[in-house]
Each structure stands twice: as structure tokens, then as C-alpha cells.
Amino acid sequence: MKVIITGATGMVGEGVLLECLENAEVKKVLMINRKPSPIKHAKLEELIVPDFMKLENYKDSLSGYDGCFYCAGISSIGMSEEKYTYITYDTTMHFAKVLVSVNPNLVFNFVSGGHTDSSEKGRIMWARVKGKTENDLRRLPFKAVYNFRPGFMKPFKGQKNVKSIFKVIIPIIPIFFPKASLTMEQVGQAMINAVTKGYSKHVLEISDIKQLSGIKFK
């Protein structure tokens, strides 16, 4: 299969990308970035799109794909609701609408977050915005949309885009909080399986991601 990945210059996107490059089911990866990535691979192509709100200018490069792993995102810390909404909701929805116009049979996987507010009415700003994004993505006419809500993710071996704080707590979190922990390999494999096998739920919590990845857990 052929997939599109965004956010490959961040931790989640880079980890998912590395899993795709190692996975035999993935034959081609189109990495859509705002800035160039140093990662090179025989089945990897890169498309530089400085402004995702102008993705329609690149339609000719977007057809023929089976899945999109939308891993681009940003922390809400210190950000106004207006700006966070523009980046998390407006930009994601515009990207998805352009993509579905070219690939209606595509499976769209969106990296959301734990405790996202599906009601869109809670007091936590980022959770409301993520919830609205999840809900409205589901209304687009893709083959399927899956919203991934991972917890702590152990980075892929050799990952470069890992925050310093994660490097400190990596050995600790899986031991004390195994049910709140995933590996990037699990997240990447689950995204691939969402395209090739599908899943019974469209909002995937940590236990769902582990199950879909094919790895048994206690």
C-alpha cells in the first residue's frame, strides 16, 4: 500500500514514518512537510508544502494513496484558543478536505490525544478543539476515519525528534504505568493495520491501539 504522512519532523510522525519504512506492507511513503527532513529511504518521497492551507496547489502529487497518517500537531501550552483552533482544527480539516477530493477511498488516521472531549463542551480548551476535529473528520466521505488517542509512547530506536524530558522518563513510565504506555512501533503498526484490516471503533484509546497493532497485552 501507499501512504501519506504528515508531522514527520515531530516525535509521533517520525516514529510512525520509521515503522512504515521497515514494514513490508508499505510500498511507498509520501512525507508532506513544511520543511525538509534529513531522512532518506528508497520508498520515501518528500513533498514540501510550507502552508497546509494551500494544499490544493499540490493536488497532482496526492492521488493514488491508500492511507494518510496525520501526525502533525502542536502543544496548546501558552497558546490562545483562536490560534490553537487554527492549527489543530482549521488546518487539519482543510488538509483532509483537499485529500478526500483526490482520494475518496483513502483511510485517514488522525493523531488526537487521551481525554479528548467528544462533546466539544468541556472546560479544557485543547480537548474541546481536538474533539471537534475528530467529530468533523468523521463526517468527511473517506473510506474510513480513525482517531488515535495514544498515551506515553516509547520512541522508535534511532529516533532523533525526542524531547529531553522523554529521554529521562522512558525507562520509568512503562514499568509503573503499563496500561498508559505504548511503543511507537505499536502506534505505527496499528495505523498500517487500520488501512489494511480496519477496526470496529473509530476512536482508538490505548488498549485499542495495542489490540489493533497485533500485540497482546495484559
LINTAJO-V570829 format. One record per residue. N is the residue number from 0. RES is the residue in one letter. OMEGA is omega in whole degrees, 0 to 359 (* if undefined). Layout:
# LINTAJO-V570829
n: <N;N>
res: <RES;RES>
omega: <OMEGA;OMEGA>
This chain:
# LINTAJO-V570829
n: <0;1;2;3;4;5;6;7;8;9;10;11;12;13;14;15;16;17;18;19;20;21;22;23;24;25;26;27;28;29;30;31;32;33;34;35;36;37;38;39;40;41;42;43;44;45;46;47;48;49;50;51;52;53;54;55;56;57;58;59;60;61;62;63;64;65;66;67;68;69;70;71;72;73;74;75;76;77;78;79;80;81;82;83;84;85;86;87;88;89;90;91;92;93;94;95;96;97;98;99;100;101;102;103;104;105;106;107;108;109;110;111;112;113;114;115;116;117;118;119;120;121;122;123;124;125;126;127;128;129;130;131;132;133;134;135;136;137;138;139;140;141;142;143;144;145;146;147;148;149;150;151;152;153;154;155;156;157;158;159;160;161;162;163;164;165;166;167;168;169;170;171;172;173;174;175;176;177;178;179;180;181;182;183;184;185;186;187;188;189;190;191;192;193;194;195;196;197;198;199;200;201;202;203;204;205;206;207;208;209;210;211;212;213;214;215;216;217>
res: <M;K;V;I;I;T;G;A;T;G;M;V;G;E;G;V;L;L;E;C;L;E;N;A;E;V;K;K;V;L;M;I;N;R;K;P;S;P;I;K;H;A;K;L;E;E;L;I;V;P;D;F;M;K;L;E;N;Y;K;D;S;L;S;G;Y;D;G;C;F;Y;C;A;G;I;S;S;I;G;M;S;E;E;K;Y;T;Y;I;T;Y;D;T;T;M;H;F;A;K;V;L;V;S;V;N;P;N;L;V;F;N;F;V;S;G;G;H;T;D;S;S;E;K;G;R;I;M;W;A;R;V;K;G;K;T;E;N;D;L;R;R;L;P;F;K;A;V;Y;N;F;R;P;G;F;M;K;P;F;K;G;Q;K;N;V;K;S;I;F;K;V;I;I;P;I;I;P;I;F;F;P;K;A;S;L;T;M;E;Q;V;G;Q;A;M;I;N;A;V;T;K;G;Y;S;K;H;V;L;E;I;S;D;I;K;Q;L;S;G;I;K;F;K>
omega: <180;184;174;178;171;177;184;176;176;186;183;181;179;179;178;178;181;176;179;181;180;187;184;180;181;183;181;177;172;181;180;184;172;178;185;176;179;183;179;180;184;182;182;172;180;175;180;178;184;181;181;177;176;183;181;178;184;185;183;182;190;186;174;182;183;183;172;177;185;184;179;179;183;177;179;184;178;184;177;179;180;182;180;178;180;183;188;182;186;183;179;181;178;179;182;181;176;183;181;177;181;184;182;180;182;173;184;177;182;177;181;180;177;180;173;186;181;179;182;186;184;183;184;188;185;181;177;183;177;180;178;179;177;184;184;173;180;183;180;187;172;172;177;174;177;179;183;179;182;175;176;182;175;184;175;178;180;178;180;186;179;181;184;181;178;181;181;187;181;182;189;188;182;181;185;182;184;182;179;187;175;168;178;176;178;180;180;180;178;179;178;180;176;179;187;186;185;180;186;180;178;170;186;174;185;181;178;180;178;180;182;180;179;180;180;179;181;*>
